[in-house]
Amino acid sequence: MNQGIIYRPSERGGARAKFIVFIAIFAIVVYLGYMYIPVAVDAYYFKDVMQSKVDAAAVQGFDAAWVTDQLKKSQREYNVPDTAVISPSTKDNRVEVRVQFTRPISFPGFTYNYEFDHTAKSTSFLTVK
């Protein structure tokens, strides 16, 4: 007897349909990453800038207003909106700054609001006494 492969009508084209579904899901994930990752990377680098500015202020003896001025100069480079709330303060001989903003990411059909809320504190061993 010849034992060949038997195709059932319900299985015909099943691999092709699964491949198309996989490609569609993969394309959606890639697109979402393409839209989200640059915003997240900008936020990560802005956190680093915040930390370096509060550390510089603590070492050089600048006041908290200097940190605000420096961060406002860096806003465009890191795509921080002009409506960002920058709240500097000095506590226990340490400089702190809190930055809050919302950055909308538009996708087809909906808009995701990326919420940024970070507080950077100067390290204690850098403070000028």
N, CA, C and O atoms as a MOPAC input file, in Angstrom:
PM7 MOZYME 1SCF
protein

 N      0.81900 1    -1.18200 1     0.00000 1
 C      0.00000 1     0.00000 1     0.00000 1
 C      0.86900 1     1.25400 1     0.00000 1
 O      1.95400 1     1.30600 1     0.57900 1
 N      0.35500 1     2.20900 1    -0.64800 1
 C      1.03200 1     3.49100 1    -0.72500 1
 C      0.55600 1     4.36900 1     0.42500 1
 O     -0.62100 1     4.72000 1     0.51500 1
 N      1.48000 1     4.70800 1     1.28700 1
 C      1.11300 1     5.55400 1     2.42300 1
 C      1.62700 1     6.97700 1     2.16300 1
 O      2.67600 1     7.38200 1     2.66400 1
 N      0.89200 1     7.67700 1     1.40700 1
 C      1.24600 1     9.05100 1     1.09300 1
 C      0.65400 1     9.99800 1     2.13100 1
 O     -0.02300 1     9.57500 1     3.06800 1
 N      0.91600 1    11.24300 1     1.94800 1
 C      0.37800 1    12.24900 1     2.84700 1
 C     -1.06300 1    12.52500 1     2.45600 1
 O     -1.37500 1    12.76600 1     1.29000 1
 N     -1.91000 1    12.48500 1     3.43000 1
 C     -3.31900 1    12.75300 1     3.18500 1
 C     -3.62100 1    14.15700 1     3.67700 1
 O     -3.38300 1    14.48800 1     4.83900 1
 N     -4.14400 1    14.97100 1     2.78400 1
 C     -4.52100 1    16.32100 1     3.14700 1
 C     -6.00900 1    16.36100 1     3.45100 1
 O     -6.84000 1    15.89500 1     2.67100 1
 N     -6.30700 1    16.90700 1     4.55900 1
 C     -7.71000 1    17.09900 1     4.90500 1
 C     -8.10400 1    18.50500 1     4.46300 1
 O     -7.29300 1    19.42700 1     4.54100 1
 N     -9.33400 1    18.67400 1     4.00200 1
 C     -9.73700 1    20.00400 1     3.50600 1
 C     -9.59900 1    21.09800 1     4.54800 1
 O     -9.35600 1    22.24300 1     4.16800 1
 N     -9.73800 1    20.81900 1     5.84100 1
 C     -9.64800 1    21.86400 1     6.86200 1
 C     -8.21500 1    22.29000 1     7.12500 1
 O     -7.99300 1    23.33800 1     7.73000 1
 N     -7.24600 1    21.51600 1     6.69300 1
 C     -5.84500 1    21.84700 1     6.95000 1
 C     -5.17200 1    22.54700 1     5.77700 1
 O     -4.04900 1    23.03200 1     5.91200 1
 N     -5.83000 1    22.60300 1     4.64900 1
 C     -5.22400 1    23.21400 1     3.47400 1
 C     -5.04900 1    24.71700 1     3.70400 1
 O     -6.01000 1    25.40100 1     4.05500 1
 N     -3.86500 1    25.22400 1     3.51400 1
 C     -3.59700 1    26.63700 1     3.67800 1
 C     -3.42400 1    27.06400 1     5.12700 1
 O     -3.30700 1    28.25800 1     5.40200 1
 N     -3.40600 1    26.12600 1     6.05400 1
 C     -3.26700 1    26.46100 1     7.47400 1
 C     -1.93000 1    27.10500 1     7.78200 1
 O     -1.87200 1    28.05600 1     8.56100 1
 N     -0.85600 1    26.61000 1     7.18900 1
 C      0.46600 1    27.17700 1     7.42900 1
 C      0.55500 1    28.59500 1     6.87100 1
 O      1.15700 1    29.47500 1     7.48600 1
 N     -0.03900 1    28.80500 1     5.72400 1
 C     -0.02100 1    30.13700 1     5.11700 1
 C     -0.78400 1    31.13600 1     5.98300 1
 O     -0.33600 1    32.26500 1     6.17800 1
 N     -1.93400 1    30.71600 1     6.49800 1
 C     -2.72900 1    31.61400 1     7.35100 1
 C     -1.99000 1    31.93200 1     8.64500 1
 O     -2.00600 1    33.07400 1     9.10300 1
 N     -1.34500 1    30.93800 1     9.23400 1
 C     -0.57600 1    31.17200 1    10.45900 1
 C      0.59300 1    32.11400 1    10.19200 1
 O      0.90700 1    32.97000 1    11.02000 1
 N      1.23300 1    31.95800 1     9.04000 1
 C      2.35300 1    32.82800 1     8.68400 1
 C      1.87900 1    34.27100 1     8.51100 1
 O      2.54000 1    35.19800 1     8.97900 1
 N      0.75800 1    34.46400 1     7.85400 1
 C      0.22400 1    35.81200 1     7.65000 1
 C     -0.15500 1    36.45100 1     8.97800 1
 O      0.09700 1    37.63800 1     9.18600 1
 N     -0.76200 1    35.67600 1     9.88400 1
 C     -1.10800 1    36.20000 1    11.20900 1
 C      0.16400 1    36.56600 1    11.97200 1
 O      0.22800 1    37.60900 1    12.62300 1
 N      1.17700 1    35.69900 1    11.88600 1
 C      2.44700 1    35.98200 1    12.57000 1
 C      3.08400 1    37.26200 1    12.03400 1
 O      3.53100 1    38.10500 1    12.81100 1
 N      3.12600 1    37.40800 1    10.71300 1
 C      3.72800 1    38.60900 1    10.11500 1
 C      2.95400 1    39.85800 1    10.52000 1
 O      3.55600 1    40.89700 1    10.79500 1
 N      1.63400 1    39.76900 1    10.55900 1
 C      0.82400 1    40.92900 1    10.95100 1
 C      1.10400 1    41.32300 1    12.39900 1
 O      1.28900 1    42.50400 1    12.69200 1
 N      1.13600 1    40.35200 1    13.30100 1
 C      1.42000 1    40.63500 1    14.71800 1
 C      2.83500 1    41.16900 1    14.87700 1
 O      3.05900 1    42.11300 1    15.63500 1
 N      3.78900 1    40.57600 1    14.17200 1
 C      5.18200 1    41.03000 1    14.23400 1
 C      5.30500 1    42.47300 1    13.73800 1
 O      6.02200 1    43.27800 1    14.33300 1
 N      4.60700 1    42.79600 1    12.65100 1
 C      4.65600 1    44.15900 1    12.11100 1
 C      4.06400 1    45.16400 1    13.09800 1
 O      4.57900 1    46.27300 1    13.23700 1
 N      2.99700 1    44.78700 1    13.77600 1
 C      2.38500 1    45.68000 1    14.76500 1
 C      3.33700 1    45.92700 1    15.92700 1
 O      3.48400 1    47.06100 1    16.38300 1
 N      3.98700 1    44.86100 1    16.41000 1
 C      4.93900 1    45.00300 1    17.52400 1
 C      6.12300 1    45.87800 1    17.11300 1
 O      6.56800 1    46.72200 1    17.89100 1
 N      6.63000 1    45.68300 1    15.90400 1
 C      7.74800 1    46.50100 1    15.42100 1
 C      7.32600 1    47.96900 1    15.31900 1
 O      8.08800 1    48.85800 1    15.69700 1
 N      6.13700 1    48.22600 1    14.81800 1
 C      5.65600 1    49.60900 1    14.69100 1
 C      5.49200 1    50.26500 1    16.05900 1
 O      5.87600 1    51.41900 1    16.24500 1
 N      4.91900 1    49.52700 1    17.02400 1
 C      4.75900 1    50.07400 1    18.37100 1
 C      6.12600 1    50.39900 1    18.97900 1
 O      6.29500 1    51.43800 1    19.61700 1
 N      7.09200 1    49.51100 1    18.77800 1
 C      8.44800 1    49.77500 1    19.26400 1
 C      9.07500 1    50.97200 1    18.58500 1
 O      9.77100 1    51.76100 1    19.22400 1
 N      8.83100 1    51.11300 1    17.28500 1
 C      9.35600 1    52.23100 1    16.50900 1
 C      8.83300 1    53.56600 1    17.04300 1
 O      9.54900 1    54.56700 1    17.03400 1
 N      7.59600 1    53.57300 1    17.50100 1
 C      7.00500 1    54.79700 1    18.02300 1
 C      7.38200 1    55.05100 1    19.49000 1
 O      7.57700 1    56.20100 1    19.88300 1
 N      7.48600 1    53.99200 1    20.30000 1
 C      7.68100 1    54.13200 1    21.74700 1
 C      9.15400 1    54.27000 1    22.14200 1
 O      9.48400 1    55.08400 1    23.00500 1
 N     10.02200 1    53.50500 1    21.53500 1
 C     11.42000 1    53.44600 1    21.97100 1
 C     12.12300 1    54.80200 1    21.91300 1
 O     12.84100 1    55.12100 1    22.86100 1
 N     11.97000 1    55.62500 1    20.87100 1
 C     12.64700 1    56.93700 1    20.89100 1
 C     12.20800 1    57.82300 1    22.06600 1
 O     13.02400 1    58.55300 1    22.62900 1
 N     10.94300 1    57.76200 1    22.43100 1
 C     10.44400 1    58.55000 1    23.55700 1
 C     11.07000 1    58.05000 1    24.86100 1
 O     11.49300 1    58.84700 1    25.69800 1
 N     11.12500 1    56.73500 1    25.02700 1
 C     11.71800 1    56.15800 1    26.23700 1
 C     13.21800 1    56.43900 1    26.31900 1
 O     13.74500 1    56.67900 1    27.40600 1
 N     13.90200 1    56.41200 1    25.18800 1
 C     15.34600 1    56.70100 1    25.17400 1
 C     15.59300 1    58.16700 1    25.52400 1
 O     16.50200 1    58.47100 1    26.29700 1
 N     14.79700 1    59.07600 1    24.96700 1
 C     14.92600 1    60.49400 1    25.32600 1
 C     14.73200 1    60.69900 1    26.82300 1
 O     15.46600 1    61.46200 1    27.45000 1
 N     13.73900 1    60.01300 1    27.39500 1
 C     13.47500 1    60.14000 1    28.83600 1
 C     14.65200 1    59.60400 1    29.64200 1
 O     15.03100 1    60.19800 1    30.65100 1
 N     15.23000 1    58.49300 1    29.21100 1
 C     16.37700 1    57.90800 1    29.91800 1
 C     17.55900 1    58.88100 1    29.91700 1
 O     18.19000 1    59.10000 1    30.95100 1
 N     17.85200 1    59.45900 1    28.75800 1
 C     18.97300 1    60.39300 1    28.67400 1
 C     18.68600 1    61.68400 1    29.44200 1
 O     19.60300 1    62.27700 1    30.01000 1
 N     17.43200 1    62.12200 1    29.46700 1
 C     17.10900 1    63.32600 1    30.22800 1
 C     17.27500 1    63.07600 1    31.72700 1
 O     17.67600 1    63.98000 1    32.45900 1
 N     16.97600 1    61.87400 1    32.18900 1
 C     17.21800 1    61.52500 1    33.59700 1
 C     18.70400 1    61.63800 1    33.91300 1
 O     19.08300 1    62.10600 1    34.98700 1
 N     19.54000 1    61.21000 1    32.97900 1
 C     20.98500 1    61.30000 1    33.17000 1
 C     21.43200 1    62.76300 1    33.22200 1
 O     22.28400 1    63.12300 1    34.03400 1
 N     20.86500 1    63.59300 1    32.36800 1
 C     21.18300 1    65.02700 1    32.37300 1
 C     20.75000 1    65.64700 1    33.69900 1
 O     21.48000 1    66.45300 1    34.27600 1
 N     19.57500 1    65.27500 1    34.17700 1
 C     19.09600 1    65.79400 1    35.45700 1
 C     20.08200 1    65.46100 1    36.57100 1
 O     20.42200 1    66.31800 1    37.38700 1
 N     20.54300 1    64.20200 1    36.59900 1
 C     21.47500 1    63.78800 1    37.64700 1
 C     22.79600 1    64.54400 1    37.54900 1
 O     23.34400 1    64.96200 1    38.56800 1
 N     23.30700 1    64.72200 1    36.34600 1
 C     24.58000 1    65.43100 1    36.20500 1
 C     24.45300 1    66.90100 1    36.59400 1
 O     25.39000 1    67.48100 1    37.14200 1
 N     23.30300 1    67.50600 1    36.31300 1
 C     23.12400 1    68.92600 1    36.66400 1
 C     23.00300 1    69.11400 1    38.17800 1
 O     23.55900 1    70.07100 1    38.71800 1
 N     22.29300 1    68.23100 1    38.87100 1
 C     22.18900 1    68.38900 1    40.33200 1
 C     23.53100 1    68.09200 1    40.99100 1
 O     23.87700 1    68.71900 1    41.99200 1
 N     24.28900 1    67.14600 1    40.44600 1
 C     25.62300 1    66.88000 1    40.99300 1
 C     26.55500 1    68.06800 1    40.76700 1
 O     27.33300 1    68.42900 1    41.65000 1
 N     26.47400 1    68.67600 1    39.57600 1
 C     27.31100 1    69.84800 1    39.29700 1
 C     26.92900 1    71.00900 1    40.20000 1
 O     27.79900 1    71.73700 1    40.67600 1
 N     25.64700 1    71.18700 1    40.43800 1
 C     25.19800 1    72.26800 1    41.32000 1
 C     25.69400 1    72.04400 1    42.73900 1
 O     26.08600 1    72.99700 1    43.41300 1
 N     25.68300 1    70.80000 1    43.20300 1
 C     26.14300 1    70.51000 1    44.56400 1
 C     27.64700 1    70.73000 1    44.69700 1
 O     28.10700 1    71.26900 1    45.70400 1
 N     28.40900 1    70.32400 1    43.70300 1
 C     29.86900 1    70.45600 1    43.76200 1
 C     30.29200 1    71.91300 1    43.65500 1
 O     31.18300 1    72.35700 1    44.38000 1
 N     29.66400 1    72.65400 1    42.76100 1
 C     30.09800 1    74.02000 1    42.50700 1
 C     29.37700 1    75.04800 1    43.37000 1
 O     29.66800 1    76.24100 1    43.28800 1
 N     28.44700 1    74.59800 1    44.19000 1
 C     27.77400 1    75.50200 1    45.11400 1
 C     26.69100 1    76.36600 1    44.48700 1
 O     26.34000 1    77.40800 1    45.04100 1
 N     26.15600 1    75.95600 1    43.34900 1
 C     25.08000 1    76.71300 1    42.71400 1
 C     23.76800 1    76.46000 1    43.43800 1
 O     23.59500 1    75.45100 1    44.12200 1
 N     22.84600 1    77.40600 1    43.26700 1
 C     21.53200 1    77.22900 1    43.88500 1
 C     20.62600 1    76.39800 1    42.97400 1
 O     20.99900 1    76.04200 1    41.85600 1
 N     19.44000 1    76.10200 1    43.47500 1
 C     18.50400 1    75.24800 1    42.75400 1
 C     17.98800 1    75.91500 1    41.47900 1
 O     17.64200 1    75.22000 1    40.52500 1
 N     17.93000 1    77.22700 1    41.44400 1
 C     17.46400 1    77.92900 1    40.24700 1
 C     18.41000 1    77.70600 1    39.06300 1
 O     17.97300 1    77.68300 1    37.91300 1
 N     19.69000 1    77.54500 1    39.34500 1
 C     20.66900 1    77.27200 1    38.28600 1
 C     20.33800 1    75.95300 1    37.59700 1
 O     20.46100 1    75.84200 1    36.37700 1
 N     19.92100 1    74.95600 1    38.37200 1
 C     19.56200 1    73.65400 1    37.81000 1
 C     18.37100 1    73.80900 1    36.86700 1
 O     18.34500 1    73.21300 1    35.79100 1
 N     17.39000 1    74.60800 1    37.27200 1
 C     16.22400 1    74.84400 1    36.42100 1
 C     16.64100 1    75.47700 1    35.10100 1
 O     16.17900 1    75.05300 1    34.04100 1
 N     17.50200 1    76.48000 1    35.15000 1
 C     17.97000 1    77.13600 1    33.92800 1
 C     18.70500 1    76.15700 1    33.01600 1
 O     18.50400 1    76.16500 1    31.80100 1
 N     19.54400 1    75.32500 1    33.59400 1
 C     20.30300 1    74.35500 1    32.79400 1
 C     19.39100 1    73.31700 1    32.15000 1
 O     19.59300 1    72.93900 1    30.99500 1
 N     18.39000 1    72.85600 1    32.89200 1
 C     17.47100 1    71.86200 1    32.33600 1
 C     16.59200 1    72.46100 1    31.24900 1
 O     16.25700 1    71.78100 1    30.27800 1
 N     16.21300 1    73.73000 1    31.40000 1
 C     15.41600 1    74.37900 1    30.35500 1
 C     16.21400 1    74.52500 1    29.06800 1
 O     15.65200 1    74.47200 1    27.97400 1
 N     17.51900 1    74.70900 1    29.19800 1
 C     18.37100 1    74.78300 1    28.00600 1
 C     18.46000 1    73.42900 1    27.30000 1
 O     18.68100 1    73.37900 1    26.09000 1
 N     18.29400 1    72.34800 1    28.03300 1
 C     18.40700 1    71.00100 1    27.47100 1
 C     17.07900 1    70.42200 1    26.99000 1
 O     17.05700 1    69.32400 1    26.43500 1
 N     15.98600 1    71.12800 1    27.18800 1
 C     14.67000 1    70.58300 1    26.86200 1
 C     14.52400 1    70.20700 1    25.39700 1
 O     14.03500 1    69.11800 1    25.09400 1
 N     14.92300 1    71.05800 1    24.49800 1
 C     14.73700 1    70.78300 1    23.06800 1
 C     15.54800 1    69.57900 1    22.61000 1
 O     15.08300 1    68.78400 1    21.79300 1
 N     16.73900 1    69.45000 1    23.12900 1
 C     17.61600 1    68.34500 1    22.72000 1
 C     17.00800 1    66.98300 1    23.04700 1
 O     17.21400 1    66.01900 1    22.30900 1
 N     16.26500 1    66.89700 1    24.14300 1
 C     15.68000 1    65.62900 1    24.58700 1
 C     14.16400 1    65.58600 1    24.38400 1
 O     13.48200 1    64.74300 1    24.96700 1
 N     13.64200 1    66.48900 1    23.56400 1
 C     12.21700 1    66.52800 1    23.20900 1
 C     11.29900 1    66.61900 1    24.42100 1
 O     10.22700 1    66.01500 1    24.45300 1
 N     11.73200 1    67.37600 1    25.40800 1
 C     10.90400 1    67.62200 1    26.58700 1
 C      9.98300 1    68.78300 1    26.25300 1
 O     10.45300 1    69.82400 1    25.79200 1
 N      8.67300 1    68.63000 1    26.47400 1
 C      7.75900 1    69.72300 1    26.12600 1
 C      7.99100 1    70.97200 1    26.97600 1
 O      8.47400 1    70.89400 1    28.10600 1
 N      7.64100 1    72.10600 1    26.41400 1
 C      7.80000 1    73.37600 1    27.12600 1
 C      6.89300 1    73.46000 1    28.35300 1
 O      7.12500 1    74.28300 1    29.23800 1
 N      5.87300 1    72.62300 1    28.41100 1
 C      4.94100 1    72.63000 1    29.54200 1
 C      5.44400 1    71.77900 1    30.70900 1
 O      4.71300 1    71.57600 1    31.67800 1
 N      6.66100 1    71.28700 1    30.63300 1
 C      7.20400 1    70.45100 1    31.70900 1
 C      7.30400 1    71.25700 1    33.00000 1
 O      7.68100 1    72.42900 1    32.99200 1
 N      6.96200 1    70.60900 1    34.10200 1
 C      7.03800 1    71.24500 1    35.41700 1
 C      8.38200 1    70.86500 1    36.03500 1
 O      8.65300 1    69.69100 1    36.28500 1
 N      9.21600 1    71.87400 1    36.27800 1
 C     10.53100 1    71.65900 1    36.87700 1
 C     10.49900 1    72.26200 1    38.27200 1
 O     10.30200 1    73.46600 1    38.44000 1
 N     10.69600 1    71.39800 1    39.27700 1
 C     10.61200 1    71.83300 1    40.67600 1
 C     11.93900 1    71.57800 1    41.38700 1
 O     12.17900 1    70.46800 1    41.86200 1
 N     12.80400 1    72.59300 1    41.46800 1
 C     14.06400 1    72.41500 1    42.17000 1
 C     13.91300 1    72.70200 1    43.66600 1
 O     13.02800 1    73.45100 1    44.07900 1
 N     14.78000 1    72.10300 1    44.45900 1
 C     14.77900 1    72.38600 1    45.90000 1
 C     16.13500 1    72.00600 1    46.47700 1
 O     16.94600 1    71.33800 1    45.83600 1
 N     16.35100 1    72.45500 1    47.70800 1
 C     17.55600 1    72.09900 1    48.45000 1
 C     17.12300 1    71.52000 1    49.78000 1
 O     16.41700 1    72.16900 1    50.55200 1
 N     17.55000 1    70.29000 1    50.04500 1
 C     17.21000 1    69.61700 1    51.29700 1
 C     18.46400 1    68.95800 1    51.85100 1
 O     19.17200 1    68.25200 1    51.13200 1
 N     18.73600 1    69.18800 1    53.12300 1
 C     19.88800 1    68.58200 1    53.80000 1
 C     21.18700 1    68.78500 1    53.02400 1
 O     21.95400 1    67.84300 1    52.83100 1
 N     21.42700 1    70.00500 1    52.58400 1
 C     22.62100 1    70.36400 1    51.81200 1
 C     22.74600 1    69.57200 1    50.51000 1
 O     23.85000 1    69.42200 1    49.98700 1
 N     21.64600 1    69.07000 1    49.98900 1
 C     21.63400 1    68.35300 1    48.72000 1
 C     20.67800 1    69.06400 1    47.76900 1
 O     19.63400 1    69.57200 1    48.17800 1
 N     21.04900 1    69.08800 1    46.52000 1
 C     20.20500 1    69.71500 1    45.50100 1
 C     19.30900 1    68.63700 1    44.90300 1
 O     19.77400 1    67.55300 1    44.55000 1
 N     18.00900 1    68.95000 1    44.79100 1
 C     17.04900 1    68.03500 1    44.19400 1
 C     16.29600 1    68.75800 1    43.09800 1
 O     16.09500 1    69.97100 1    43.16400 1
 N     15.88700 1    68.01700 1    42.10200 1
 C     15.03000 1    68.57200 1    41.06200 1
 C     14.05000 1    67.48200 1    40.62700 1
 O     14.42000 1    66.32800 1    40.41200 1
 N     12.79900 1    67.89100 1    40.50700 1
 C     11.75000 1    66.97400 1    40.04800 1
 C     11.18900 1    67.53200 1    38.75100 1
 O     10.82000 1    68.70300 1    38.67100 1
 N     11.12900 1    66.68300 1    37.74500 1
 C     10.59000 1    67.09000 1    36.44500 1
 C      9.40800 1    66.19000 1    36.11800 1
 O      9.48100 1    64.96600 1    36.23300 1
 N      8.31500 1    66.83000 1    35.70600 1
 C      7.10200 1    66.10200 1    35.34500 1
 C      6.59300 1    66.61900 1    34.00500 1
 O      6.51600 1    67.82600 1    33.77600 1
 N      6.24900 1    65.68900 1    33.13300 1
 C      5.60100 1    66.07000 1    31.88300 1
 C      4.92800 1    64.84700 1    31.27700 1
 O      5.20900 1    63.70600 1    31.64300 1
 N      4.03800 1    65.12300 1    30.34600 1
 C      3.36000 1    64.07300 1    29.60000 1
 C      3.67800 1    64.28200 1    28.13100 1
 O      3.54500 1    65.38600 1    27.60300 1
 N      4.09900 1    63.20900 1    27.47900 1
 C      4.42000 1    63.28700 1    26.06200 1
 C      3.52100 1    62.30900 1    25.30800 1
 O      3.64500 1    61.09900 1    25.49400 1
 N      2.62200 1    62.80800 1    24.46400 1
 C      1.70600 1    61.92100 1    23.74300 1
 C      2.40700 1    61.18500 1    22.59800 1
 O      3.21200 1    61.76000 1    21.86400 1
 N      2.08000 1    59.90500 1    22.47000 1
 C      2.57200 1    59.09000 1    21.36000 1
 C      1.33300 1    58.65300 1    20.58200 1
 O      0.50200 1    57.90500 1    21.09700 1
 N      1.21500 1    59.11300 1    19.36200 1
 C      0.01600 1    58.83400 1    18.56400 1
 C      0.18200 1    57.54300 1    17.77400 1
 O      1.13400 1    57.38000 1    17.01000 1
 N     -0.74800 1    56.64700 1    17.97000 1
 C     -0.84800 1    55.41100 1    17.21000 1
 C     -2.15400 1    55.46500 1    16.42500 1
 O     -3.05100 1    56.22400 1    16.79200 1
 N     -2.28500 1    54.69500 1    15.37200 1
 C     -3.57100 1    54.67200 1    14.66700 1
 C     -4.68900 1    54.17800 1    15.59400 1
 O     -4.64900 1    53.04600 1    16.07500 1
 N     -5.65600 1    55.01000 1    15.83300 1
 C     -6.79100 1    54.61400 1    16.65200 1
 C     -6.73100 1    55.05900 1    18.10100 1
 O     -7.77200 1    55.14400 1    18.75300 1
 N     -5.54200 1    55.34800 1    18.62700 1
 C     -5.45600 1    55.82000 1    20.00900 1
 C     -4.15900 1    56.58400 1    20.22200 1
 O     -3.22900 1    56.50800 1    19.41900 1
 N     -4.12100 1    57.32100 1    21.32400 1
 C     -2.92600 1    58.07200 1    21.70500 1
 C     -2.50300 1    57.63400 1    23.09500 1
 O     -3.29500 1    57.66300 1    24.03700 1
 N     -1.23400 1    57.22500 1    23.21500 1
 C     -0.68300 1    56.82100 1    24.50300 1
 C      0.03600 1    58.02400 1    25.10200 1
 O      0.83400 1    58.67200 1    24.42400 1
 N     -0.23900 1    58.32300 1    26.36100 1
 C      0.42400 1    59.42400 1    27.05500 1
 C      1.56900 1    58.87600 1    27.89500 1
 O      1.34600 1    58.20300 1    28.90200 1
 N      2.79900 1    59.17100 1    27.47200 1
 C      3.98200 1    58.75300 1    28.20900 1
 C      4.15100 1    59.71300 1    29.38500 1
 O      4.37900 1    60.90800 1    29.19500 1
 N      4.03800 1    59.18900 1    30.57900 1
 C      4.13700 1    60.00400 1    31.80000 1
 C      5.57700 1    59.97600 1    32.31500 1
 O      6.11300 1    58.91400 1    32.63000 1
 N      6.19200 1    61.15000 1    32.39400 1
 C      7.54700 1    61.27500 1    32.93500 1
 C      7.44800 1    61.98400 1    34.26800 1
 O      6.91700 1    63.09200 1    34.34900 1
 N      7.95600 1    61.35400 1    35.31400 1
 C      7.98800 1    61.94100 1    36.65500 1
 C      9.22800 1    61.39500 1    37.34600 1
 O      9.24400 1    60.25900 1    37.82100 1
 N     10.26700 1    62.22300 1    37.39300 1
 C     11.53800 1    61.75800 1    37.95600 1
 C     12.12000 1    62.82000 1    38.88100 1
 O     12.05000 1    64.01600 1    38.60000 1
 N     12.69300 1    62.36100 1    39.98100 1
 C     13.37700 1    63.24200 1    40.92000 1
 C     14.83800 1    62.84700 1    40.97500 1
 O     15.16700 1    61.69000 1    41.24000 1
 N     15.71100 1    63.80100 1    40.72700 1
 C     17.15800 1    63.56400 1    40.80300 1
 C     17.69300 1    64.28400 1    42.04100 1
 O     17.38000 1    65.45100 1    42.27800 1
 N     18.50300 1    63.57100 1    42.82400 1
 C     19.10600 1    64.13100 1    44.03300 1
 C     20.61900 1    64.04300 1    43.91800 1
 O     21.16600 1    63.03200 1    43.47800 1
 N     21.28200 1    65.10800 1    44.31800 1
 C     22.74600 1    65.06100 1    44.28800 1
 C     23.23600 1    64.07300 1    45.33700 1
 O     22.61200 1    63.88400 1    46.38100 1
 N     24.34300 1    63.46300 1    45.03800 1
 C     24.88900 1    62.49400 1    45.99900 1
 C     25.44500 1    63.24100 1    47.20100 1
 O     25.91400 1    64.37200 1    47.07600 1
 N     25.39100 1    62.61500 1    48.34700 1
 C     25.74000 1    63.29600 1    49.60000 1
 C     27.23000 1    63.60400 1    49.72500 1
 O     27.59600 1    64.58400 1    50.37400 1
 N     28.09700 1    62.79200 1    49.11800 1
 C     29.51900 1    63.05500 1    49.27400 1
 C     30.01200 1    64.20300 1    48.38600 1
 O     31.16300 1    64.62300 1    48.51100 1
 N     29.17200 1    64.70700 1    47.50800 1
 C     29.54900 1    65.81300 1    46.64000 1
 C     29.16500 1    67.17800 1    47.18700 1
 O     29.55800 1    68.19500 1    46.61600 1
 N     28.41500 1    67.22700 1    48.26600 1
 C     27.90500 1    68.50500 1    48.74900 1
 C     29.01600 1    69.37700 1    49.32000 1
 O     29.95200 1    68.88900 1    49.95300 1
 N     28.88900 1    70.66700 1    49.08200 1
 C     29.84500 1    71.64500 1    49.60900 1
 C     29.33300 1    72.08400 1    50.97600 1
 O     28.16900 1    72.45900 1    51.11900 1
 N     30.19600 1    72.03500 1    51.96600 1
 C     29.79700 1    72.41000 1    53.32400 1
 C     30.46100 1    73.66800 1    53.75600 1
 O     30.23800 1    74.13000 1    54.87500 1

